[in-house]
Amino acid sequence: MLMTTLTQKIEWIANKSRLFYLLTTLYYKNIIKREVRLAEIKPDDKILCIGGGPCPYTAIMLHQLTGAAVTVADNNAACVKKAANLIKRLGLDYAISIVCCEGEAIDCTGYTVIHLALQVSPKGKVLNHLLARAGSGVKFLVRLPKELVGGLYCDLESCPLPCHNYVEHDFYTNVGNTALYIKEGLYGAAQA
Ligand SMILES: C[S@@+](CC[C@H](N)C(=O)[O-])C[C@H]1O[C@@H](n2cnc3c(N)ncnc32)[C@H](O)[C@@H]1O
């Protein structure tokens, strides 16, 4: 998708330039703070981020704000290599790992919080794959675009769970809101 490629290009530059990296973190800072509060993320949570790009800001800030360990899954091998290099340079490889994998095929066993980036595609397929395999009580944070730019991102289509809660984001971001879904025990039975 166009926006994924564009974001990857911006992040590619940020991966190489400390100044550009710091400037782009400003874009994500408030979004991620709100998401941490929304899902009440704790240090003993295990977080899985689907979509990290060359600069996995979300994973980095989720860890820095909460102390929780994070795994990032991205389906672009070049991005994974760049991101892993950045995490090592930042000295965060004790807490953040990067894997090359499709979100719609990943094993999410053991994760308590699962985060879907705005650019994840196909979002509905990825979310349904994860919902069917996650344990009871697992929290899902799903970034959704502002209406104005909705056509530039993959739509969620539908979710089999009702939205538990959501937060809205600032006017200057393309992220309209982040929705929280919580997998209840009955979900698996209903799907079986
Ligand atoms: C450019 S990043 C933006 C995320 C941002 N860096 C962050 O930390 O929130 C979005 C990434 O999602 C990845 N992606 C999109 N769909 C995916 C999928 N189905 N499975 C895994 N990764 C996916 C793309 O390869 C892209 O690198």
The ligand as a Tripos MOL2 file, in Angstrom:
@<TRIPOS>MOLECULE
LIG
   27    29     1     0     0
SMALL
NO_CHARGES

@<TRIPOS>ATOM
      1 C1          6.1960    1.4280    8.3330 C.3       1 LIG1
      2 S1          5.6960    0.5720    9.8200 S.3       1 LIG1
      3 C2          4.9500    1.8210   10.7540 C.3       1 LIG1
      4 C3          4.8840    1.4330   12.2150 C.3       1 LIG1
      5 C4          5.6890    2.3470   13.0950 C.3       1 LIG1
      6 N1          7.1040    2.2820   12.8500 N.3       1 LIG1
      7 C5          5.4210    2.0150   14.5560 C.2       1 LIG1
      8 O1          6.3470    1.7030   15.2840 O.co2     1 LIG1
      9 O2          4.2560    2.1070   14.9490 O.co2     1 LIG1
     10 C6          4.3800   -0.4960    9.3120 C.3       1 LIG1
     11 C7          4.9220   -1.8490    8.9290 C.3       1 LIG1
     12 O3          3.8680   -2.7960    8.9400 O.3       1 LIG1
     13 C8          4.2990   -3.8710    8.1550 C.3       1 LIG1
     14 N2          3.1390   -4.7140    7.8340 N.ar      1 LIG1
     15 C9          2.0520   -4.3720    7.1090 C.ar      1 LIG1
     16 N3          1.2020   -5.4200    7.0300 N.ar      1 LIG1
     17 C10         1.7780   -6.4430    7.7240 C.ar      1 LIG1
     18 C11         1.3890   -7.7780    7.9900 C.ar      1 LIG1
     19 N4          0.2510   -8.2810    7.5140 N.pl3     1 LIG1
     20 N5          2.2190   -8.5540    8.7450 N.ar      1 LIG1
     21 C12         3.4040   -8.0590    9.2090 C.ar      1 LIG1
     22 N6          3.8170   -6.7880    8.9680 N.ar      1 LIG1
     23 C13         3.0170   -5.9930    8.2400 C.ar      1 LIG1
     24 C14         4.9710   -3.2220    6.9420 C.3       1 LIG1
     25 O4          5.9560   -4.0560    6.3780 O.3       1 LIG1
     26 C15         5.5560   -1.9390    7.5560 C.3       1 LIG1
     27 O5          6.9560   -2.0300    7.6830 O.3       1 LIG1
@<TRIPOS>BOND
     1     1     2 1
     2     2     3 1
     3     2    10 1
     4     3     4 1
     5     4     5 1
     6     5     6 1
     7     5     7 1
     8     7     8 2
     9     7     9 1
    10    10    11 1
    11    11    12 1
    12    11    26 1
    13    12    13 1
    14    13    14 1
    15    13    24 1
    16    14    15 ar
    17    14    23 ar
    18    15    16 ar
    19    16    17 ar
    20    17    18 ar
    21    17    23 ar
    22    18    19 1
    23    18    20 ar
    24    20    21 ar
    25    21    22 ar
    26    22    23 ar
    27    24    25 1
    28    24    26 1
    29    26    27 1
@<TRIPOS>SUBSTRUCTURE
     1 LIG1         1 GROUP 0 **** ****
